[in-house]
Amino acid sequence: MTSTTDRIGRVRRHLPTQEARDLLALAADFVEREVGPDAADGEAAGAFPRDTFGRLSAAGLLSLPYPGEYGGGDQPYQVYLQVLEELAAARLTVGLGVSVHTLACHALAVHGAPEQRAAHLPAMLGGGLLGAYCLSEPASGSDAASLATRAVRDGDAWVLTGTKAWITHGGIADFYTVLARTGEAGPRGITAFLVPGDAPGLSAAAPERKMGMNGSPTAQVHFDGVRVSDDRRLGDEGDGLAIALSALDSGRLGIAACAIGVAQAAFTQALEFTTGRRQFGRPVADFQGLRFMLADMATQIEAGRALYLEAARLRDAGEPFARQAAMAKLFCTDAAMRVTTDAVQLLGGYGYTADFPAERYLREAKVLQIVEGTNQIQRTVIARHLVGAS
């Protein structure tokens, strides 16, 4: 699979099957009708597009990489990620939201018992539900093994107490995949649970005030004696951290695809602006210094897309891909930051105004270097694969 870009920056994709081509065409049409037109106004107003996610679910675009027997799309990750890129290019709140939902479904889909998957996955994948993933805490971010939220067994149930932080969809999600401590300190004392969004004792703080992605609520989620039955425990007791980290390997590819989507949108706008605007009697894009900037931006986008797709191919083939996922997340999000910064520069004063989306792309790109493992953590992960733990 390869992808190219035409002279005004739109991506032309070459996909492996007619089904994949039809799927991407469906996603592109959905974006044009449902996401793009309201993106700027929705972000300016801080409005979460919940109806959009309902329509994504109805169209089968919330379930792409999961098994068809549970309502999934049976699509390889390399196809799913390109759909994600398309969504993120139109509005990161939507693209990242789909990625987070996919992450929240991972523990059940991969590690849940057959009866658990049959009971919950169809509604999660195609029933209009929206998920959230609860790993980070106020004092436990990159050091996930030190989390403090506890789950204490009480008969045939568990009682969860603690606070999770930086939760995308916090307070609006229909279900939460929650990692909680059930045993001794350290990585072996953590267990995963599937918690309903309306569980008594579950509440959310006011959303964080962020520099970007204002339409996507990010909030602390509090568990005040939340009671869940043992049949909502995912995997074996004590296996939670391994489950969480395996989900993050896939989630990092989602972030990488979203980053390339944002970068592609910024590049397309910069290219259209510089080829259409004239200064000193000729298009701005005719000046060599600006042409070189455009060339560098396009190269970073193509390289990032190739990197995340190669990692996805490994995943689809059942090969180890954690190192490549960390590389893709690192490179693609750094590239998005560079490309969006250059896009603002190429638009000059217009790039600094909210009349053009370039400044929004720049603000949104920053968070992608932070979420699901900062880029400093990605370098640690890559180095550990190369030379072992320090």
C-alpha positions as CSV (number, residue, x, y, z in Angstrom):
1,M,0.0,0.0,0.0
2,T,1.3,3.4,-0.9
3,S,-0.1,6.9,-0.8
4,T,0.8,10.0,-2.8
5,T,-0.3,13.6,-2.7
6,D,-1.5,15.7,-5.7
7,R,-0.2,19.2,-6.4
8,I,-2.7,20.9,-4.0
9,G,-2.0,18.6,-1.2
10,R,-4.9,16.1,-1.2
11,V,-3.9,12.6,-0.5
12,R,-4.6,9.9,-3.2
13,R,-4.5,6.5,-1.5
14,H,-3.9,3.1,-3.0
15,L,-5.6,0.5,-0.9
16,P,-5.3,-3.3,-1.1
17,T,-8.9,-4.2,-1.7
18,Q,-12.1,-2.8,-3.3
19,E,-13.7,-3.0,0.2
20,A,-11.0,-0.9,1.7
21,R,-11.3,1.7,-1.2
22,D,-15.1,1.8,-0.7
23,L,-14.6,2.2,3.1
24,L,-12.2,5.1,2.7
25,A,-14.6,6.7,0.2
26,L,-17.4,6.4,2.8
27,A,-15.1,8.0,5.4
28,A,-14.2,10.9,3.1
29,D,-17.9,11.5,2.2
30,F,-18.8,11.4,5.9
31,V,-16.1,13.9,6.7
32,E,-17.2,16.2,4.0
33,R,-20.9,16.1,5.1
34,E,-20.7,15.6,8.8
35,V,-17.4,16.8,10.2
36,G,-15.7,19.5,8.2
37,P,-18.4,22.1,7.9
38,D,-18.9,22.6,11.6
39,A,-15.3,21.9,12.8
40,A,-14.1,25.5,13.2
41,D,-17.3,26.7,14.9
42,G,-17.6,23.6,17.1
43,E,-14.0,24.0,18.4
44,A,-14.5,27.7,19.0
45,A,-17.6,27.0,21.0
46,G,-16.1,24.1,22.9
47,A,-18.9,21.9,21.7
48,F,-18.5,18.1,21.8
49,P,-20.1,16.6,18.6
50,R,-21.8,13.6,20.3
51,D,-24.3,13.3,17.5
52,T,-21.4,12.9,15.1
53,F,-20.1,9.9,17.1
54,G,-23.6,8.3,16.9
55,R,-23.6,8.6,13.2
56,L,-20.0,7.2,13.0
57,S,-21.2,4.2,15.0
58,A,-24.2,3.8,12.7
59,A,-21.9,3.9,9.6
60,G,-19.6,1.3,11.1
61,L,-16.7,3.6,11.5
62,L,-16.3,3.2,15.3
63,S,-15.7,-0.5,15.0
64,L,-13.3,-1.0,12.1
65,P,-10.4,-3.0,13.6
66,Y,-12.6,-5.4,15.6
67,P,-14.1,-8.8,14.7
68,G,-17.3,-8.9,12.7
69,E,-18.8,-11.5,14.9
70,Y,-19.2,-8.8,17.6
71,G,-20.3,-6.1,15.2
72,G,-16.8,-4.9,14.2
73,G,-15.6,-4.0,10.8
74,D,-13.0,-6.8,10.4
75,Q,-10.6,-4.3,8.9
76,P,-6.8,-4.5,9.1
77,Y,-5.1,-1.8,11.2
78,Q,-3.5,-0.2,8.1
79,V,-7.0,0.6,6.7
80,Y,-8.4,1.7,10.1
81,L,-5.5,4.1,10.6
82,Q,-6.0,5.8,7.2
83,V,-9.7,6.3,8.0
84,L,-8.6,7.8,11.3
85,E,-6.2,10.2,9.5
86,E,-9.1,11.3,7.3
87,L,-11.2,12.1,10.3
88,A,-8.4,13.9,12.2
89,A,-7.6,16.1,9.2
90,A,-11.1,17.4,9.3
91,R,-11.4,17.7,13.1
92,L,-9.0,16.3,15.7
93,T,-11.7,16.1,18.3
94,V,-13.4,13.5,16.1
95,G,-10.3,11.6,15.0
96,L,-8.8,11.4,18.4
97,G,-12.2,10.5,19.9
98,V,-12.4,7.5,17.6
99,S,-8.9,6.5,18.5
100,V,-9.7,6.7,22.3
101,H,-12.9,4.8,21.8
102,T,-11.0,2.1,20.0
103,L,-8.4,2.0,22.8
104,A,-11.2,1.7,25.4
105,C,-12.6,-1.4,23.6
106,H,-9.2,-3.1,23.3
107,A,-9.0,-4.8,26.7
108,L,-12.4,-6.4,26.3
109,A,-11.9,-7.3,22.6
110,V,-8.5,-8.9,23.1
111,H,-8.4,-10.1,26.7
112,G,-12.1,-10.5,27.7
113,A,-13.7,-14.0,28.0
114,P,-16.0,-15.0,25.1
115,E,-19.1,-14.5,27.2
116,Q,-17.9,-11.0,28.2
117,R,-17.3,-10.1,24.6
118,A,-20.7,-11.4,23.5
119,A,-22.4,-9.5,26.3
120,H,-20.8,-6.1,25.8
121,L,-18.9,-5.7,22.6
122,P,-21.8,-5.4,20.1
123,A,-23.2,-2.3,22.0
124,M,-19.7,-0.9,22.3
125,L,-18.8,-1.3,18.7
126,G,-22.1,-0.5,16.9
127,G,-24.6,0.5,19.5
128,G,-23.8,4.2,19.6
129,L,-21.9,4.0,22.9
130,L,-18.7,6.0,23.5
131,G,-15.8,4.8,25.6
132,A,-13.0,6.2,27.7
133,Y,-9.7,4.8,28.9
134,C,-8.7,5.3,32.6
135,L,-5.0,4.7,33.3
136,S,-3.4,8.1,34.2
137,E,-3.8,9.6,37.7
138,P,-3.0,13.0,39.2
139,A,0.3,11.6,40.6
140,S,0.8,8.7,38.1
141,G,1.2,9.6,34.5
142,S,4.2,8.1,32.7
143,D,4.9,5.8,35.7
144,A,1.7,3.8,35.2
145,A,2.8,1.0,37.6
146,S,2.5,3.4,40.5
147,L,-1.2,4.1,40.1
148,A,-3.1,4.4,43.4
149,T,-6.8,3.8,42.5
150,R,-7.8,0.7,44.3
151,A,-10.3,-2.1,43.7
152,V,-11.2,-4.2,46.8
153,R,-13.1,-7.5,46.4
154,D,-16.4,-7.6,48.2
155,G,-18.0,-11.0,47.7
156,D,-18.7,-11.5,44.0
157,A,-18.0,-7.8,43.3
158,W,-15.2,-5.2,43.4
159,V,-15.4,-1.7,45.0
160,L,-13.3,0.9,43.2
161,T,-12.0,4.1,44.9
162,G,-9.7,6.7,43.5
163,T,-9.2,9.4,40.9
164,K,-8.2,9.2,37.3
165,A,-6.8,12.2,35.4
166,W,-6.6,13.5,31.8
167,I,-9.4,11.3,30.7
168,T,-10.7,12.0,27.2
169,H,-14.5,11.8,27.2
170,G,-14.4,12.0,31.0
171,G,-17.9,12.6,32.3
172,I,-19.6,11.8,29.0
173,A,-18.5,8.3,28.2
174,D,-20.9,5.4,28.3
175,F,-18.2,3.0,29.6
176,Y,-14.7,3.3,31.1
177,T,-11.9,0.8,30.9
178,V,-10.3,1.3,34.3
179,L,-7.0,0.1,35.7
180,A,-7.0,-0.3,39.4
181,R,-4.7,-1.7,42.1
182,T,-6.0,-5.0,43.5
183,G,-2.8,-6.3,45.1
184,E,0.7,-5.4,46.1
185,A,2.6,-2.3,44.9
186,G,4.2,-2.7,41.5
187,P,3.2,-3.9,38.1
188,R,1.7,-7.2,39.1
189,G,-0.8,-5.7,41.5
190,I,-3.0,-4.0,38.8
191,T,-6.3,-5.3,37.3
192,A,-8.5,-4.1,34.4
193,F,-12.3,-3.5,34.8
194,L,-15.1,-2.5,32.5
195,V,-17.1,0.2,34.4
196,P,-20.5,1.5,33.2
197,G,-20.6,5.3,32.8
198,D,-23.7,5.5,35.0
199,A,-22.3,3.4,37.8
200,P,-23.3,4.9,41.2
201,G,-20.3,6.7,42.8
202,L,-18.7,7.6,39.4
203,S,-18.5,11.3,38.7
204,A,-16.3,13.7,36.7
205,A,-14.7,17.0,37.6
206,A,-15.2,20.1,35.4
207,P,-13.4,19.6,32.0
208,E,-9.8,20.9,31.9
209,R,-9.2,24.3,30.2
210,K,-6.9,23.4,27.3
211,M,-5.0,25.3,24.6
212,G,-6.5,23.2,21.9
213,M,-9.1,20.5,21.2
214,N,-11.7,22.6,23.0
215,G,-14.5,20.4,21.7
216,S,-13.1,17.3,23.3
217,P,-13.8,17.1,27.1
218,T,-10.8,16.1,29.2
219,A,-11.5,15.6,32.9
220,Q,-10.7,13.9,36.1
221,V,-12.9,10.9,36.8
222,H,-13.7,10.1,40.5
223,F,-14.6,6.6,41.7
224,D,-16.2,6.9,45.2
225,G,-16.9,3.3,46.2
226,V,-18.0,2.3,42.6
227,R,-19.2,-1.3,42.7
228,V,-18.8,-3.6,39.7
229,S,-19.5,-7.3,39.5
230,D,-16.6,-9.7,39.0
231,D,-17.8,-10.5,35.5
232,R,-16.6,-7.0,34.5
233,R,-13.1,-7.9,35.5
234,L,-11.1,-8.1,32.2
235,G,-8.3,-10.8,32.1
236,D,-6.8,-12.3,35.2
237,E,-6.3,-10.5,38.4
238,G,-2.9,-8.8,38.4
239,D,-2.7,-8.8,34.6
240,G,-4.0,-5.2,34.2
241,L,-0.8,-3.4,33.5
242,A,0.3,-5.8,30.7
243,I,-3.2,-5.4,29.2
244,A,-3.0,-1.6,29.5
245,L,0.5,-1.4,27.8
246,S,-0.5,-3.7,25.0
247,A,-3.5,-1.5,24.3
248,L,-1.2,1.6,24.3
249,D,1.0,0.0,21.6
250,S,-2.0,0.1,19.3
251,G,-3.2,3.4,20.6
252,R,0.1,5.0,19.7
253,L,-0.5,4.2,16.1
254,G,-3.9,5.9,16.4
255,I,-2.1,9.0,17.7
256,A,0.4,8.8,14.9
257,A,-2.3,8.7,12.2
258,C,-4.2,11.6,13.8
259,A,-0.9,13.6,13.8
260,I,-0.4,13.0,10.1
261,G,-4.0,14.0,9.5
262,V,-3.5,17.3,11.3
263,A,-0.2,17.9,9.4
264,Q,-1.8,17.1,6.1
265,A,-4.6,19.6,6.7
266,A,-2.1,22.3,7.7
267,F,0.1,21.5,4.7
268,T,-2.8,21.6,2.2
269,Q,-3.9,25.0,3.5
270,A,-0.4,26.4,3.3
271,L,0.1,25.1,-0.2
272,E,-3.2,26.5,-1.4
273,F,-2.5,29.8,0.2
274,T,1.0,30.2,-1.1
275,T,0.1,29.2,-4.6
276,G,-2.9,31.5,-4.7
277,R,-1.4,34.6,-3.0
278,R,0.7,37.0,-5.1
279,Q,3.5,39.3,-3.8
280,F,5.9,41.3,-6.0
281,G,4.0,40.2,-9.1
282,R,4.2,36.4,-8.6
283,P,2.8,33.6,-6.4
284,V,4.4,33.5,-3.0
285,A,5.2,29.8,-3.6
286,D,7.6,30.9,-6.4
287,F,10.1,32.2,-3.8
288,Q,12.8,29.6,-3.3
289,G,12.8,29.8,0.5
290,L,9.1,29.1,0.7
291,R,9.3,26.3,-1.9
292,F,11.9,24.6,0.3
293,M,9.6,24.9,3.3
294,L,6.8,23.2,1.4
295,A,9.1,20.5,0.2
296,D,10.2,19.7,3.8
297,M,6.7,19.7,5.1
298,A,5.5,17.3,2.4
299,T,8.5,15.0,3.0
300,Q,7.8,14.8,6.7
301,I,4.2,13.9,6.1
302,E,5.0,11.2,3.6
303,A,7.7,9.8,5.9
304,G,5.4,9.8,8.9
305,R,2.6,8.1,7.0
306,A,5.0,5.4,5.7
307,L,6.2,4.8,9.2
308,Y,2.8,4.3,10.8
309,L,1.6,2.1,8.0
310,E,4.7,-0.1,8.3
311,A,4.0,-0.5,12.0
312,A,0.4,-1.3,11.2
313,R,1.4,-4.0,8.7
314,L,3.5,-5.7,11.4
315,R,0.6,-5.6,13.7
316,D,-1.7,-7.0,11.1
317,A,0.7,-9.8,10.4
318,G,0.9,-10.7,14.1
319,E,4.5,-9.6,14.4
320,P,5.9,-7.6,17.3
321,F,5.4,-3.9,16.6
322,A,5.8,-2.0,19.9
323,R,9.2,-0.5,18.9
324,Q,7.8,0.7,15.5
325,A,4.6,2.0,17.2
326,A,6.7,4.1,19.6
327,M,8.8,5.3,16.6
328,A,5.7,6.2,14.6
329,K,4.1,8.1,17.5
330,L,7.4,10.0,18.2
331,F,8.1,10.9,14.5
332,C,4.6,11.7,13.4
333,T,3.7,13.9,16.3
334,D,7.0,15.8,16.1
335,A,6.4,16.2,12.4
336,A,2.9,17.5,13.0
337,M,4.4,20.1,15.3
338,R,6.9,21.2,12.7
339,V,4.5,21.2,9.8
340,T,1.8,23.2,11.6
341,T,4.3,25.7,12.9
342,D,5.6,26.2,9.3
343,A,2.0,26.5,8.0
344,V,1.3,29.4,10.3
345,Q,4.6,31.0,9.2
346,L,3.7,30.6,5.5
347,L,0.4,32.3,6.0
348,G,2.0,35.2,7.7
349,G,-0.3,37.4,9.6
350,Y,-3.3,35.4,8.4
351,G,-1.8,32.3,10.0
352,Y,-2.0,34.0,13.4
353,T,-5.7,34.8,13.1
354,A,-8.6,32.5,13.9
355,D,-10.1,33.3,10.5
356,F,-7.8,30.5,9.1
357,P,-7.6,27.1,10.8
358,A,-3.8,27.0,10.7
359,E,-3.5,28.4,14.2
360,R,-6.0,25.7,15.4
361,Y,-3.9,23.0,13.8
362,L,-0.8,24.3,15.6
363,R,-2.5,24.3,19.0
364,E,-3.9,20.8,18.4
365,A,-0.6,19.3,17.3
366,K,1.0,20.1,20.6
367,V,-1.2,17.7,22.6
368,L,-0.3,14.8,20.3
369,Q,3.3,15.0,21.6
370,I,2.0,14.5,25.1
371,V,-1.0,12.0,25.1
372,E,-0.6,8.2,25.4
373,G,3.0,8.6,26.5
374,T,5.0,11.7,26.0
375,N,7.6,11.7,23.2
376,Q,10.3,11.5,25.9
377,I,8.7,8.3,27.0
378,Q,8.6,7.1,23.4
379,R,12.4,7.6,23.2
380,T,12.8,5.5,26.4
381,V,10.6,2.7,24.9
382,I,12.6,2.7,21.7
383,A,15.9,2.7,23.5
384,R,14.8,-0.2,25.7
385,H,14.0,-2.2,22.6
386,L,17.4,-1.4,21.1
387,V,19.8,-1.8,24.0
388,G,17.7,-3.1,26.9
389,A,16.5,-1.5,30.1
390,S,18.8,1.0,31.8
